[in-house]
């Protein structure tokens, strides 16, 4: 049935109601601005009815509520439902009907029992509202799906904007598709923990799953940095030997601080700061042993570091004290602090903060891992040569 025909039939039904004369023509002046779908839990079947909350532009029912609102719901390839008496609340009317299927044409028509009756209608193509999560990571809000992450300025409402058949716009919403993930709080505020390690092979290890039971296989993790030009990224977490591990989509060595936020309720945020390790690995002066020779950045608050690796299965370590190093100016004329180390090793090199809060039991944290293939400075892409202008 055409939308206009539905309106005529509904208007006739309303006009025939007691107190409304059949000679009173309906006024088509009600504008539908938003439809909210409030489905039950995900165990529902496709044919199960859900609440369709149809809201009108204000003020539609402000001066007086209608005695009755009759609604028709038609979804492509589904049985049409007509003559439904809706429940009015403010400028919204609620009816029960099956949930529209994705990529199907949907039309709503309603008649409000005034004298004369007033009508409204909308027709659009229903696109699926994907399951999405909202998370605040490093003080910024993000929308997260299984395949993407994007920064948002406000809260998610689970809405889409659709263009109607008469080229107007309105919203349809399914708030149940939005899950808000909050960071756990403890006595010190928002729960944070140092990430165990960051490898230049793009592997970020958060920590042991025994210490944080929210770290489980295949959950999404949002990773952001304190570098404004870096895009947020999302990746799946894997549990490897009892630890939560994320493979970064993109990575560029530097001095950025990374914050990783598991997309789960009551999550702990994990942070780690890159040390911009650059060096070489190989033999020295024709000798048989291989060595790492490397430089790295450090800030003023942390001046001691522990380098750990191994040769033929035996662990080699050195402690590096950078407190007497002077600042130097980098290529952008910014003061930086570089320190240097030298260690015999065949395996990967781990460089960590060496913390002596308790001198009798020093600890390490913020471990950055490189190997013989990732320690060297990557080649910068060559700038393309400017094209010479063609002769006139």
C-alpha positions in Angstrom: 0.0 0.0 0.0 1.3 3.5 -0.9 2.2 5.8 2.0 -0.5 8.3 1.0 -3.1 5.5 0.9 -2.1 4.4 4.3 -2.6 7.9 5.7 -6.0 8.2 4.0 -7.1 4.9 5.6 -5.8 5.9 9.0 -7.4 9.3 8.8 -10.7 7.8 7.9 -10.5 5.5 10.9 -9.7 8.4 13.1 -12.5 10.5 11.6 -15.0 7.7 12.2 -14.1 7.7 15.9 -16.7 9.1 18.3 -16.6 12.9 18.6 -15.1 13.4 15.1 -17.3 14.1 12.2 -16.6 12.4 8.8 -16.6 15.8 7.1 -13.5 16.9 9.1 -10.4 16.6 6.9 -7.2 15.5 8.4 -4.3 18.0 8.5 -0.9 16.4 7.4 1.2 18.6 9.7 2.9 16.2 12.1 6.7 15.8 11.4 8.4 12.7 12.7 11.9 13.7 13.9 13.2 10.5 15.6 12.4 6.8 16.1 13.9 4.8 18.9 14.0 1.0 18.9 14.1 -0.5 22.4 14.6 -4.2 21.9 14.8 -6.9 24.6 18.1 -8.8 25.2 19.9 -10.3 22.1 18.2 -13.7 22.6 15.1 -12.3 20.8 14.0 -13.8 17.6 13.5 -11.8 14.4 9.7 -12.0 14.6 9.6 -10.8 18.3 8.1 -7.4 18.8 10.0 -4.5 20.1 9.1 -1.0 21.2 9.1 1.6 18.4 9.1 5.0 20.0 8.1 7.5 17.4 8.9 11.1 18.4 7.6 14.3 16.7 9.1 17.7 16.3 8.1 19.9 19.3 5.6 21.1 20.0 3.3 18.6 18.4 1.1 17.6 21.4 2.1 20.4 23.7 -1.2 22.3 23.8 -3.4 19.1 24.2 -2.8 15.4 24.0 -4.8 13.5 21.4 -7.4 11.0 22.6 -5.9 8.3 20.4 -2.9 7.9 18.0 -3.3 5.2 15.4 -0.1 3.9 13.7 0.8 1.8 10.7 4.2 0.2 10.4 5.2 -1.3 7.1 8.6 -3.0 6.5 9.7 -4.4 3.1 9.1 -8.2 2.9 7.3 -8.3 6.2 3.6 -8.3 7.1 2.2 -4.8 7.3 0.8 -3.8 10.7 -2.0 -1.3 10.6 -4.4 0.3 13.1 -2.1 0.0 16.1 -3.2 2.2 19.0 0.0 3.8 20.4 0.9 4.9 23.9 1.4 8.6 24.0 4.1 10.2 26.3 4.9 13.9 25.7 5.6 14.3 22.0 6.3 10.6 21.4 4.0 7.6 20.7 5.1 4.0 21.3 3.9 0.9 19.4 5.1 -2.7 19.4 6.2 -4.2 16.1 9.0 -6.5 14.8 12.4 -4.9 14.4 13.2 -3.8 10.8 15.7 -5.9 8.9 18.8 -4.1 7.5 18.7 -2.5 4.1 14.9 -2.8 3.9 12.5 0.1 3.2 10.4 1.1 6.2 7.4 3.4 6.4 5.5 4.8 9.4 2.2 6.6 9.2 0.2 7.9 12.1 -3.0 9.8 12.8 -3.6 11.7 16.0 -7.3 12.0 17.1 -7.8 15.7 17.2 -10.6 17.7 15.7 -9.8 17.6 12.8 -7.3 14.6 12.9 -3.6 15.4 12.3 -1.4 13.0 10.4 2.3 12.4 9.9 4.5 9.9 7.9 8.0 9.0 7.1 9.6 6.5 4.8 13.3 5.6 4.7 15.8 2.7 4.2 16.8 1.0 7.5 20.5 0.4 7.8 21.8 -1.8 10.6 23.1 0.1 13.7 26.3 -1.8 14.5 27.3 -2.9 18.0 29.6 -0.2 19.3 31.5 0.7 22.5 32.3 4.1 24.0 35.5 4.3 26.0 37.5 7.2 27.5 41.2 6.5 27.0 43.9 9.0 28.1 41.1 11.6 28.8 39.6 11.4 25.3 36.4 9.7 24.2 36.4 7.1 21.4 33.8 5.1 19.5 35.0 1.5 19.0 33.7 -1.2 16.7 35.3 -4.6 15.8 37.0 -2.9 12.9 37.6 0.8 13.7 38.2 3.4 16.3 37.5 7.1 16.1 37.6 10.1 18.5 34.3 11.6 19.4 33.4 14.9 21.0 30.3 13.7 22.9 28.5 10.6 24.1 27.3 7.9 21.6 23.6 7.7 21.3 23.4 4.7 18.9 21.7 6.8 16.2 21.9 7.1 12.4 20.7 10.0 10.3 18.5 9.0 7.4 17.2 10.9 4.4 13.4 10.4 4.0 11.6 10.0 0.7 10.9 13.7 0.6 14.6 14.6 1.2 14.3 15.6 4.8 16.5 14.2 7.5 15.6 12.5 10.7 17.3 10.1 13.2 16.6 6.5 14.2 18.3 5.1 17.2 19.0 1.8 19.0 20.7 2.7 22.3 21.0 -0.9 23.2 23.8 -1.2 20.6 26.0 1.2 22.6 28.0 -0.1 25.6 29.9 2.4 27.7 33.2 1.1 29.1 34.4 2.8 32.3 37.9 2.7 33.7 38.2 1.1 37.1 38.8 3.4 40.0 41.0 2.8 43.0 42.2 4.8 46.0 44.5 6.8 43.7 41.8 7.6 41.1 41.6 6.0 37.7 43.3 2.6 37.7 46.6 2.7 35.7 49.5 0.2 35.4 52.8 0.2 33.6 52.7 -1.9 30.5 55.3 -4.7 30.7 57.1 -4.0 27.4 57.0 -2.4 23.9 58.9 -4.2 21.1 60.0 -2.5 18.0 58.5 -5.4 16.2 55.1 -3.7 17.0 54.4 -6.1 20.0 52.9 -4.4 23.1 52.7 -6.6 26.2 50.3 -5.3 28.8 50.8 -7.6 31.7 49.9 -10.9 33.3 46.3 -12.1 33.1 46.5 -13.4 36.6 47.0 -9.8 37.8 44.2 -8.4 35.5 41.4 -10.9 34.9 39.8 -8.5 32.3 42.6 -9.4 29.9 41.2 -12.2 27.8 41.6 -13.5 24.3 40.2 -11.5 21.4 39.0 -8.4 23.2 39.5 -5.1 21.5 42.2 -2.8 22.9 42.4 1.0 22.0 45.9 2.3 21.8 46.6 6.1 21.7 49.8 8.2 22.1 50.5 11.7 23.5 51.6 12.8 20.0 48.8 14.9 18.5 49.3 13.8 14.9 49.1 10.0 15.7 45.8 8.4 14.9 44.2 6.1 17.5 44.3 2.4 16.7 42.5 -0.7 17.8 43.8 -4.3 17.8 42.8 -7.6 19.2 44.4 -8.9 22.4 46.0 -12.3 22.5 46.9 -14.2 25.6 50.4 -15.6 25.1 52.0 -17.6 28.0 49.7 -16.0 30.5 50.2 -12.4 29.3 48.0 -10.0 27.4 49.7 -9.0 24.1 48.6 -6.6 21.4 50.2 -6.3 17.9 50.1 -2.6 16.9 48.7 -1.7 13.5 51.3 1.0 13.1 54.5 2.0 15.0 57.2 4.6 14.6 60.1 4.8 17.1 60.4 8.0 19.1 59.6 9.2 22.6 55.8 8.9 22.6 54.0 7.6 25.6 51.5 4.9 24.7 48.3 4.3 26.6 46.4 1.0 26.0 42.8 0.7 27.1 41.1 -2.8 27.0 37.5 -2.3 25.7 35.9 -4.0 28.7 34.0 -2.8 31.7 36.1 -1.7 34.7 39.3 -1.7 32.7 42.8 -0.8 33.8 44.8 1.5 31.4 48.4 0.5 30.6 51.1 3.0 29.8 54.7 2.8 28.4 57.1 5.5 27.1 59.3 4.7 24.1 63.0 5.5 24.5 63.9 6.1 20.8 66.6 3.4 20.8 68.9 3.6 17.7 72.1 1.6 17.2 73.9 -1.3 15.6 74.4 -4.9 16.2 77.4 -6.9 15.0 81.0 -7.9 15.7 83.6 -5.4 16.6 87.2 -5.2 15.1 86.8 -8.6 13.6 86.0 -10.4 16.8 83.8 -13.4 17.2 81.3 -11.9 19.6 78.4 -9.7 18.6 77.6 -6.4 20.5 74.8 -3.9 20.7 76.0 -0.3 20.5 73.1 2.0 21.1 71.8 5.4 22.1 68.5 6.3 23.6 66.4 9.2 25.0 65.7 9.7 28.6 63.9 12.4 30.6 64.9 14.3 33.7 63.0 12.1 36.2 64.5 8.7 35.2 68.3 8.6 34.8 69.2 4.9 35.5 68.5 2.1 33.1 69.1 -1.6 32.9 70.0 -3.3 29.6 69.5 -7.1 29.5 70.2 -9.6 26.8 72.0 -13.0 26.4 74.8 -14.7 24.7 74.6 -18.5 24.1 71.9 -18.7 26.7 73.8 -16.8 29.4 72.2 -13.5 30.5 74.3 -10.3 30.1 73.3 -7.1 31.8 74.6 -3.6 32.3 73.4 -0.7 34.4 73.5 2.7 32.6 73.6 5.9 34.7 72.8 9.0 32.6 72.8 11.6 35.4 76.0 13.3 34.1 74.9 13.6 30.5 74.3 17.1 29.0 71.4 18.2 26.9 72.0 18.5 23.2 70.0 20.3 20.5 68.2 18.2 17.9 67.6 19.0 14.3 64.5 21.0 15.3 66.5 23.0 17.9 64.8 21.3 20.8 66.8 20.3 23.8 67.1 16.5 24.1 68.9 14.1 26.4 70.6 11.1 24.8 72.5 8.4 26.7 74.6 5.4 25.4 75.2 1.8 26.1 77.3 -1.2 24.9 76.4 -4.8 25.5 77.6 -8.2 24.2 74.6 -10.2 23.1 73.2 -12.5 20.5 69.5 -12.3 21.4 67.1 -9.4 21.6 68.0 -6.4 23.8 65.6 -5.1 26.5 66.3 -1.6 27.9 64.3 -0.7 31.1 63.9 1.9 33.8 66.1 0.8 36.7 64.2 1.9 39.9 66.0 2.0 43.2 63.2 3.2 45.5 64.4 0.4 47.8 68.1 0.1 47.2 68.2 -3.4 48.6 65.6 -4.6 46.0 65.8 -2.5 42.8 63.1 -3.2 40.2 62.8 -2.6 36.4 59.8 -1.3 34.4 59.0 0.3 31.0 61.0 -2.3 29.0 61.7 -1.4 25.3 62.8 -4.3 23.2 64.9 -4.3 20.1 66.8 -6.9 18.1 69.4 -6.9 15.4 66.8 -6.1 12.7 64.9 -3.3 14.5 67.7 -1.4 16.3 69.0 0.4 13.2 67.5 3.7 12.2 65.0 3.1 9.4 65.8 4.8 6.2 63.9 8.0 5.6 61.9 8.0 2.3 63.6 10.0 -0.4 61.9 13.3 -1.3 60.7 13.2 -4.9 62.6 15.5 -7.2 60.5 18.4 -8.4 59.3 18.1 -12.0 60.8 20.5 -14.4 58.2 22.7 -16.2 57.5 21.8 -19.7 58.6 24.1 -22.4 55.8 26.3 -23.7 
